[in-house]
Amino acid sequence: MVEGAAGPVPRASVLMLAWKAEATIVEALRGALAQTVACEILVSDDASPDATHERAAAFLAGSPPRAADHAVRLLRQPLNLGLTAHLNRLLALARGEVIVVMAADDISEPERVATLLAAFDADPEAFVAGSAWTAFGDGQPDAPGRSRLPARFRLGDFVASGRMSTLLGATLAFRREVVELFGPLAGQVEDNVLSLRGALLGGGLNLPQPLVRYRRSPDSLGQWLFARGDDPAQARRRRYRRTVAMYRAIADDLEQAVERLGAGLDPERRRAAADIVAMYRLEAEAREALLERPRSQWLAPVLAGLRQRGLRRKSVERMFKLLLPRRWLGLD
């Protein structure tokens, strides 16, 4: 039975975002309903052109078994919103103190929400959490995965890592303050923005348990960002353009989050945030230079990266690209 919004406020709100998931949404719903603690579960189809909504409605109407007394709502967006706008729409409806994101092509393990709640309870200063995962699909063998962040991370760890990667969005959970304090998400990605916002507020958790079965899918954000389905001659240019826009949006969001916290932000976090903003902006500029500008303008962002904490190793690697013809980089 699909329930409305009335009733007691749950500790956790599960947000299941669906797009072209008619073949996978029933499995995903089974995983959501198998959670061992009561949740508010918002299932939303982002105006899919297939039968995603109908499959979900039929499954839920059949009163499937539940491991706990969940409150389930099924929604259908009238127009396609895209990932972040869709997530913002559901965040405005969610009532739980902890938000758990689920995709309609992945499968959450039954203990996922309970494990996340226990982790947040044990660390009141953690505002975002992710976990290890098991990747499957595409005819490939199952493969374990985990973010390279420490088990307990702070904002400075993103600088120390020298990489732009954060928690995997498919495994994300966060306290609702991450959105209430900083406002809706912008841009095309949610994992970097939410990871950085949570770390800015106090830190995050990278749990070792594989709590999600992460499906390799041609419609995933990673496939879109890296243009893996495109013609190889166009894929790299498309990937560079998308990454440039993504990095600038992430930098904008973190910069605005720092401004909202104002003078109350301690100097260590303020400095780490400034370094991360600079890292993302310089990396965007370096990629844009390789893509769009003459070779004479490639050097400036690389030299700036050599002076920037967190980008030195990457900038040294990029120095070698200055010696290569553009066509060797796949950009012509």
C-alpha positions, 0 to 999 in steps of 0.5 A: 500500500502506498501511504501519504505524508501523514504519520510520525516523523521517521529518523531516516528518509530514503530518497529513491530516484528513478529514471528509465529503470523499468527493468531494475526498479522492483529489485531496488524497491525490494532492497528499500523495503528490506531495511531493518529500521522504519523509514520514510521512503520517497520513490520518484520517477523523473518523467521516464519515457518507459514503464518505470512508474507503472512497474513501481506502482504495480509492485507497491500495490501488491503489498510486498513484504517489509522488514519494518513499518515503512511509510512509502510514497510514490511520486512521478515528476511531470517533466524530466528534472535531471539528477540534482533538480530531482534530488532537490524536489525530494529533499523539500519533501523529506522529513527525516533527520538523516537522508539516505539516497538510493538509485532505482538501478542499485540494490541496498543491503537490508542493514544499510540504513541501520548501519548508517544511523548507528554510525551517525549516532557514534559520531555526532560531528559527522554530517555525511557518510558513504560506504563500500559497494559491490559493483555488478552488471554489464556481464563483468564479474562482481567487483568490490569498491570503496572511496579512497578517503580515510574512514573518518575524514575532514576537509583537509583530507581532500587536499591531502589526497590530491584527487577530485574524487569524493564519496560515491553518490550511490552510497551517500547519506547525510544529515538534513543540515547539509541542505538546510544550512546551504540550500538546494544543490546546483550543477549536475552532480551531487556526490562531490557537493554533498561530501564537501558540504558535510566535511565543511560542517564537521567531517564525514565517514567512509564505512568499510561495509559494502552496503550497496550493490552498485549496478554498472549501467549505460544510463548512470551519471558516470557513463554520462560524464565520461561519455563512454557510449560516445564515438571515441573521437568525440568522447574525450572532448565531451568529457573535458567540457562536462568535467570543466562545468562540473568542477566550476559548479562544485567550486561555486557551491563550496565557496557559497557554503563558506560564505554562509557559515561566516566568521564562525568557521574555524581557520583550519577548515576555512583554509582547507576550503579555500585550497579545495575551491582553488584546486577545482578552479585550477583543474577546470582551467587546465582542462579548458586550456588543453581543450580550447586554447593555443599551446602557448596558453597551456602553461599558466594553469599548470604553473599555478597548479604547481604552487597550489596545495593538493594539485602539485602531483597532478600538475607535474603529470600534466607538464608532460602533456605540454610536450605532446601534439594535441591530436595525441591527447585525442582533442583534435 
